[in-house]
Amino acid sequence: EALAQVRRHVENEVPEMVKFLGDAYHHGGHFGLVKSDKKAAKLYKKAVALGCVDAMNRLEDMYDIGDGTGVKLDKKKAMQLFRMAADRGHVRSAQNLGCLLLSLVFFLLFSWFACFVGSLCLVWSSSEH
């Protein structure tokens, strides 16, 4: 009875209920449903299209982690969802976006530093000969 009621709300495209059913598949066991991250991801995508901010957060986590979560690893999609949810006031997404951007900055700085040190080593080793 409860699952039938949830499914009716999903058919009527109630965003929070679409996300709720996605959670039920993501965790498994609720309403006797078997865990299925693929079904959860499909429902989260539908809820995102309907404007559900919490579904954006769930789906961004899945894309950020990748394989084994029902979607393929896609940092670009994760970043887009982080931004969408953060723009709509989702605090955890804003924090995740900040951490992701900070790690990107550190990666770029480290890459630049490694190239700089490598160049210095080349100049230094060629000046010894």
C-alpha positions as CSV (number, residue, x, y, z in Angstrom):
1,E,0.0,0.0,0.0
2,A,2.7,2.5,1.0
3,L,4.8,1.7,-2.1
4,A,1.8,2.0,-4.4
5,Q,1.2,5.4,-2.9
6,V,4.8,6.5,-3.4
7,R,4.7,5.2,-7.0
8,R,1.5,7.2,-7.7
9,H,3.3,10.4,-6.5
10,V,6.3,9.5,-8.7
11,E,3.9,9.1,-11.7
12,N,2.5,12.5,-10.9
13,E,6.1,13.8,-10.9
14,V,6.3,15.0,-7.3
15,P,10.0,15.8,-7.1
16,E,10.5,14.9,-3.4
17,M,8.8,11.6,-3.9
18,V,10.8,10.7,-7.0
19,K,13.9,11.4,-4.9
20,F,12.4,9.4,-2.0
21,L,11.9,6.4,-4.2
22,G,15.5,6.8,-5.5
23,D,16.7,6.7,-1.9
24,A,14.7,3.5,-1.3
25,Y,16.5,1.9,-4.3
26,H,19.8,3.4,-3.3
27,H,19.7,1.9,0.2
28,G,17.6,-1.2,-0.5
29,G,15.3,-2.9,1.9
30,H,12.7,-0.1,2.1
31,F,9.3,-1.3,0.9
32,G,10.9,-4.7,0.2
33,L,12.9,-3.1,-2.7
34,V,16.2,-4.7,-3.8
35,K,19.1,-2.3,-3.8
36,S,19.8,-0.9,-7.3
37,D,22.0,2.1,-7.8
38,K,21.1,2.2,-11.5
39,K,17.4,2.6,-10.7
40,A,18.3,5.1,-8.0
41,A,20.4,7.1,-10.4
42,K,17.6,7.1,-13.0
43,L,15.1,8.4,-10.4
44,Y,17.6,11.0,-9.1
45,K,18.0,12.3,-12.7
46,K,14.3,12.6,-13.0
47,A,14.0,14.4,-9.7
48,V,16.8,16.7,-10.8
49,A,14.9,17.5,-14.0
50,L,11.9,18.4,-11.8
51,G,14.1,20.7,-9.7
52,C,14.7,18.7,-6.5
53,V,17.9,20.1,-4.9
54,D,18.4,17.1,-2.6
55,A,18.4,14.8,-5.7
56,M,21.1,17.0,-7.2
57,N,23.2,16.4,-4.1
58,R,22.6,12.6,-4.3
59,L,23.5,12.5,-8.0
60,E,26.5,14.7,-7.7
61,D,27.9,12.3,-5.1
62,M,27.3,9.4,-7.5
63,Y,29.1,11.1,-10.4
64,D,31.9,12.2,-8.1
65,I,32.6,8.6,-7.0
66,G,31.8,6.9,-10.2
67,D,31.8,3.1,-11.0
68,G,29.7,1.0,-8.6
69,T,27.3,3.8,-7.9
70,G,24.9,3.4,-10.9
71,V,26.7,6.0,-13.0
72,K,30.1,6.3,-14.6
73,L,32.7,8.6,-13.1
74,D,32.1,12.1,-14.5
75,K,33.7,14.9,-12.6
76,K,32.3,17.5,-15.0
77,K,28.7,16.4,-14.4
78,A,29.4,16.3,-10.6
79,M,30.7,19.9,-10.8
80,Q,27.6,21.0,-12.7
81,L,25.4,19.4,-10.1
82,F,27.4,20.9,-7.3
83,R,26.9,24.3,-8.8
84,M,23.2,23.8,-9.5
85,A,22.5,22.7,-5.9
86,A,24.8,25.3,-4.4
87,D,23.1,28.1,-6.4
88,R,19.8,26.9,-5.0
89,G,21.1,27.2,-1.4
90,H,22.2,23.6,-0.7
91,V,24.9,24.0,2.0
92,R,26.6,20.6,1.6
93,S,26.9,21.1,-2.1
94,A,28.4,24.5,-1.6
95,Q,31.0,23.0,0.7
96,N,31.7,20.1,-1.7
97,L,32.1,22.6,-4.5
98,G,34.6,24.6,-2.5
99,C,36.6,21.4,-1.6
100,L,36.6,20.3,-5.3
101,L,37.8,23.8,-6.5
102,L,40.4,23.9,-3.7
103,S,41.8,20.5,-4.7
104,L,41.9,21.6,-8.3
105,V,43.9,24.7,-7.3
106,F,46.3,22.6,-5.3
107,F,46.7,20.2,-8.3
108,L,47.4,23.0,-10.7
109,L,49.9,24.6,-8.3
110,F,51.7,21.3,-7.7
111,S,51.8,20.7,-11.5
112,W,53.3,24.1,-12.1
113,F,55.8,23.6,-9.3
114,A,56.8,20.2,-10.6
115,C,57.4,21.7,-14.1
116,F,59.3,24.6,-12.7
117,V,61.6,22.3,-10.6
118,G,62.1,20.1,-13.6
119,S,63.1,23.0,-15.8
120,L,65.6,24.2,-13.1
121,C,67.1,20.7,-13.0
122,L,67.5,20.7,-16.8
123,V,69.2,24.1,-16.7
124,W,71.4,23.1,-13.8
125,S,72.4,19.8,-15.3
126,S,73.2,21.3,-18.7
127,S,75.3,24.1,-17.2
128,E,77.6,21.5,-15.5
129,H,78.8,20.2,-18.9
